[in-house]
Amino acid sequence: MTIVLWILVLAVLGIVDPRDVACTYPSSCWPSEATWESLNSTLNGALVRAFPVASPCHAPVNQDACDIAKENWTNEFWRAQQPGGYFDLNWENGDNLCDINGNASLPCTQGLVPYYVAQVNNVDDVQKAVKFAHDHNISTRVKGASHDFLGRSSGNGTFGISTIKLKGIDFVNRFTLAGAPQEASPESVVHIAAGEHWIHVNRAADSHGVIVVGGRYQLLCGCCWWMVLGGGHSSLSPQYGLGVDNVLQFEIVTPDGQLRIVNQYQEKDLFWALRGGGTGFGVVTKVTYKTHPPITAITTMLFNATYTNASFTSFLREYLALQPTLSTHNISGYSTPTANGIFAQLLIHNFANITALNSTLKPMFDLAQSETSNGRPAKIITGFGVIPSYLSLFDDPTTFDQGAGSYTIFGSRLAPASAFQGDKVQKLADFMVKSPFIVIMHLVAGNKVSQVAGDATAIHPSWRKAIHHIILAGGWDNSQPIPTRNLIRSALTSATQEFAKFFPGFGSYVNEGDINEPKWQETFWGSNYPRLNSIKNRYDPQGIFTCFHCVGYED
């Protein structure tokens, strides 16, 4: 009887939880080198021994490779292609030694990079890699084309599967879902392979005369991994819904090695779980999204209010109070308030009226004039424009460097319109002003997002009642010692829990939340978690794809 079968038998008897025993290096259960060599042969040489990307700069130094790493250190596109590369160093190095400018005489440590990574070239490779992990009961991580701010694509001593080489963008004007009844109406869709980045999809969509609901950032967001599996917000969301509302079908290799086509007609539970339940259900190889008619005009505003520190609370309170009005006018966008100013990018899709957008911000202009008159100089600078297409927002090579190769941590909450009204506004503004963490505001919900039932997809039901997703962000540089990093982590968790009190009953966006959320099941998935966990049990009873604070992980 194999070890896997014994584990399942013991699980049935209630003696062991199979999701607690997936094998990691260097445990005695870890396959022999000969066994790994056999897998490499099966994958035609696609298996690599993976290390953090700074390792060539440490003993034994490979100067040519080190120079390439230094040149591309903050390039998220390059990092995505490296088997041991991650957008955020928290999930590449962890707290271990492997800094790009560190002491070259000291060898690089493994960090959180999987020990071996299968750089799969096709779906058949994916099936072979997953079957290998299943048969040997190995803890496995999947790295797509995207970032992962909660570290769920890496893990110390794990086996990695990288899907960056799975390419393909295929538009179909009349597509019928697998398993659909004869009377089902065909839809305009795009099939996107797991290794594609949104910039390439948006360029292809523009050429094809359609748009696809994708992420804000074009390279660090992959089309088939964390962005959509966790929910997927976009500036388009108030008009067309979240990413999970636009997915029609997945192709996924489940932990048993089977390739399944999953949609509303077949494998319905798994289809529901994949729309917001995160990783943990297998390796997604392709996603089918609905497409929408092209956007021919977007009114944009770059809004920059500057003021003295004494005016910070007043400006922030006024700006927060405006959020329900902005949402009502179908305005989406991103804002960062600081002690010296508020910078925002505001957008209205399919709209070409600069005057109307400007008028919504009249209270801010009035406040600036009032503060200046009272001896507290304030100024608002706005830059307006009407751009001709959705692609125009992103198709600029100078924006591709989004600060990869740094240490960043997040905490977040979803916020309803009521949080920005009445007496609540002043208290919320006071909290943000005093917070030591950067506040990042995403006006990306409401409207179309709110027209979907809370249990229609696996995301936290409060997405359907929110207008905003607000992040508290912190971090450190390489010079900070581990005790200092731990203090920052602890402070962020404490601040996030205090912040949550302003939005009772509302959760966090699982893609941009605090990895150390104390009640993570409730915070990330709310009332949808029990169903998610049941589906996880069914498709991954061994816990091959279970990771820290993912569905199926239990404290």
Secondary structure, DSSP 8 states (H G I E B T S, - for coil): --HHHHHHHHHHTTS--GGG--B-TTSTTS--HHHHHHHHHHTTT-EEE---TTGGGSSS--HHHHHHHHHTTT-HHHHHHSTT--SBGGGTTTTSS--TTS-TTS----TTS-SEEEE--SHHHHHHHHHHHHHTTB-EEEE-SS--TT-TT--TT-EEEE-TT---EEEEEEE--TT--TT---EEEEEEETT-BHHHHHHHHHHHT-B----SSSSSSBSSSHHHHT----TTHHHH--HHHHEEEEEEE-TTS-EEEEESSSSHHHHHHHTTS-S-S-EEEEEEEE-B-----EEEEEEEEEE-GGGHHHHHHHHHHHHHHHHHTT-EEEEEEETTEEEEEEEEET---HHHHHHHTHHHHHHHHHHHHTT--EEEEEEEEEES-SGGGT--GGG-----SBEEEEEEEEE-GGGGSTTHHHHHHHHHHH-SSEEEEEE--SGGGGGS-TTSSSS-GGGGT-SEEEEEEEEE-TTS-HHHHHHHHHHHHHHHHHHHTTSTT----GGGS-TT-TTHHHHHHGGGHHHHHHHHHHH-TT-TT--TTSTT---
